Amino acid sequence: MSGISTRTVAVYGALRSGTTLLRLMLDAHSRLSCPGETDFIFDHLRMQSAPRVYDEEALERNRIYRAHRARYAGTPLPALTPDALIDRIAGTDKTAVLMLHRHISRALALYPDLRIIHFLRDPRDVARSSIGMGWAGHVYHGIDHWIETERDWASVSRNLSQDQVLTIRYEDLIHDPCATLQAICHFIGVDYEPSMLDYDQTSTYSKPSSDLVAQWKYKLTARETGLVEAKIGPMLDAAGYSPSGVAPHHPSGAEKVALKLGNKYAIWAERIRHYGLMDPVIVTLAHRLRLPRLSVGAQRRMDEKTIKRLK
């Protein structure tokens, strides 16, 4: 195992859990380096190879890796390793903070002593937020990636030492950001800096607002809430969130078909609205045919439009 994990910390949580807000706060610390999402570090590894190397073509297709490629300049792609990527993030005097939403088992396979901040947000808000991103057409499917992330966490966390993990909830970060950030800094091993709350001066994100918490209570219908809670089941309580009191709604077979079709329709309608018809079709066909090279041009054009939307 590389010793690099001793100065590396990972934040692990589902997409749409508020990880970008936390990232901005952490990156504002003078001794932390948290440049953005870093799933690509573990997404494209050939885990069976020795030493572990990257699928170079897949890494080159990754939009977020390309956006940060200048940071890793000087290391030939065939020689690139997770250690090299993380070392460039940390520099000479900082702790690297990795923002991860998947493949936590891969990260721990390489770095068994990796310290992890397990970041949670109410899954009902995550499901609702996924619709706004165009990832789902209904909360019933918008919750799927939260379920997958937390199941992966449950499978690895039982083998981690107690002092290796800090669980933080988005809601606590919003309600009491100073105390929450102090706890995080203590866990990482650095002093809290008030400047961590000045992220709004260098980003489009506003100061924490209680309006961002429990939006599902007035934005979801009782049926939608019941569908999400029924699908999550005991995972809601395990994550530390109370049930709404609404009766869980377990969809019939016909309802599941309708939800699935409606979900696909909404996703495609959103893709076409943002990217046009041809590029999404090319990317989808290339994926199904397992011929990723066919989609390089189309994916690059879609990535360019995505970057403009994010900015």
NORQUI-V769087 format. One record per residue. N is the residue number from 1. RES is the residue in one small letter. D_CENTER is the distance of its C-alpha to the mean C-alpha in Angstrom with 2 decimals. Layout:
n: (N/N)
res: (RES/RES)
d_center: (D_CENTER/D_CENTER)
This chain:
n: (1/2/3/4/5/6/7/8/9/10/11/12/13/14/15/16/17/18/19/20/21/22/23/24/25/26/27/28/29/30/31/32/33/34/35/36/37/38/39/40/41/42/43/44/45/46/47/48/49/50/51/52/53/54/55/56/57/58/59/60/61/62/63/64/65/66/67/68/69/70/71/72/73/74/75/76/77/78/79/80/81/82/83/84/85/86/87/88/89/90/91/92/93/94/95/96/97/98/99/100/101/102/103/104/105/106/107/108/109/110/111/112/113/114/115/116/117/118/119/120/121/122/123/124/125/126/127/128/129/130/131/132/133/134/135/136/137/138/139/140/141/142/143/144/145/146/147/148/149/150/151/152/153/154/155/156/157/158/159/160/161/162/163/164/165/166/167/168/169/170/171/172/173/174/175/176/177/178/179/180/181/182/183/184/185/186/187/188/189/190/191/192/193/194/195/196/197/198/199/200/201/202/203/204/205/206/207/208/209/210/211/212/213/214/215/216/217/218/219/220/221/222/223/224/225/226/227/228/229/230/231/232/233/234/235/236/237/238/239/240/241/242/243/244/245/246/247/248/249/250/251/252/253/254/255/256/257/258/259/260/261/262/263/264/265/266/267/268/269/270/271/272/273/274/275/276/277/278/279/280/281/282/283/284/285/286/287/288/289/290/291/292/293/294/295/296/297/298/299/300/301/302/303/304/305/306/307/308/309/310/311)
res: (m/s/g/i/s/t/r/t/v/a/v/y/g/a/l/r/s/g/t/t/l/l/r/l/m/l/d/a/h/s/r/l/s/c/p/g/e/t/d/f/i/f/d/h/l/r/m/q/s/a/p/r/v/y/d/e/e/a/l/e/r/n/r/i/y/r/a/h/r/a/r/y/a/g/t/p/l/p/a/l/t/p/d/a/l/i/d/r/i/a/g/t/d/k/t/a/v/l/m/l/h/r/h/i/s/r/a/l/a/l/y/p/d/l/r/i/i/h/f/l/r/d/p/r/d/v/a/r/s/s/i/g/m/g/w/a/g/h/v/y/h/g/i/d/h/w/i/e/t/e/r/d/w/a/s/v/s/r/n/l/s/q/d/q/v/l/t/i/r/y/e/d/l/i/h/d/p/c/a/t/l/q/a/i/c/h/f/i/g/v/d/y/e/p/s/m/l/d/y/d/q/t/s/t/y/s/k/p/s/s/d/l/v/a/q/w/k/y/k/l/t/a/r/e/t/g/l/v/e/a/k/i/g/p/m/l/d/a/a/g/y/s/p/s/g/v/a/p/h/h/p/s/g/a/e/k/v/a/l/k/l/g/n/k/y/a/i/w/a/e/r/i/r/h/y/g/l/m/d/p/v/i/v/t/l/a/h/r/l/r/l/p/r/l/s/v/g/a/q/r/r/m/d/e/k/t/i/k/r/l/k)
d_center: (25.02/24.43/25.12/22.29/20.06/22.48/21.11/17.44/14.97/11.38/8.93/7.20/5.73/4.82/3.68/6.94/7.50/8.77/6.69/8.52/11.68/11.48/10.89/13.98/15.93/15.46/16.26/19.36/20.75/23.51/22.68/18.90/17.17/13.55/13.73/10.24/7.15/8.94/7.78/11.18/13.03/12.85/12.31/15.89/17.88/21.13/20.97/24.61/26.06/27.75/26.73/23.22/22.89/20.64/21.18/22.26/22.32/18.81/17.53/19.77/18.37/14.79/14.52/12.33/14.64/17.60/16.68/16.85/19.59/22.27/20.83/21.50/24.85/27.68/26.17/27.27/24.57/26.50/26.55/22.92/21.37/18.27/20.75/21.75/18.32/17.50/21.08/20.82/17.87/19.93/23.22/26.33/25.89/22.30/19.67/16.58/13.31/10.49/6.85/5.43/3.48/7.01/10.55/11.12/14.72/15.13/14.18/16.68/19.18/19.47/19.21/20.48/20.98/17.55/16.97/13.76/12.67/11.37/9.81/10.91/11.70/14.51/13.44/16.18/14.63/11.24/13.56/15.56/12.95/11.80/15.45/15.55/13.04/15.37/13.21/15.74/19.28/19.50/17.70/19.05/16.73/13.95/13.38/13.15/9.47/9.50/12.64/11.52/8.79/11.57/14.26/12.95/12.82/16.29/17.63/17.09/17.40/21.05/21.96/20.63/23.08/23.00/22.89/19.92/17.45/16.95/15.46/14.68/14.39/13.27/16.79/18.47/16.76/18.15/21.51/22.29/20.13/22.87/23.29/19.61/19.18/22.44/21.21/18.16/20.60/23.06/20.65/19.82/23.52/23.92/25.77/24.19/24.82/25.43/24.25/20.62/21.28/22.69/19.44/20.79/23.58/21.54/18.83/18.90/17.27/19.96/20.88/19.45/21.24/21.97/21.92/18.12/18.48/19.49/19.81/19.98/23.45/24.96/22.75/22.77/26.08/27.42/27.06/23.37/22.77/24.96/23.16/19.72/21.39/23.46/20.63/18.69/22.01/22.22/18.47/18.77/21.39/19.77/16.79/19.54/19.82/23.23/24.19/25.45/28.87/28.60/29.84/27.15/27.60/27.60/28.06/31.04/30.97/31.96/29.28/26.58/28.03/28.17/24.58/23.47/25.76/24.81/21.12/21.92/24.32/22.01/19.26/22.05/23.74/20.72/20.33/24.05/24.09/21.72/22.64/26.01/27.04/27.79/24.66/22.39/25.30/25.66/22.02/22.19/25.58/24.65/21.80/24.23/26.96/24.80/26.07/23.11/25.60/26.96/23.85/23.41/25.28/23.86/20.22/21.10/22.71/19.79/17.48/20.11/20.14/16.38/16.69/19.66/17.94/15.12/17.94)
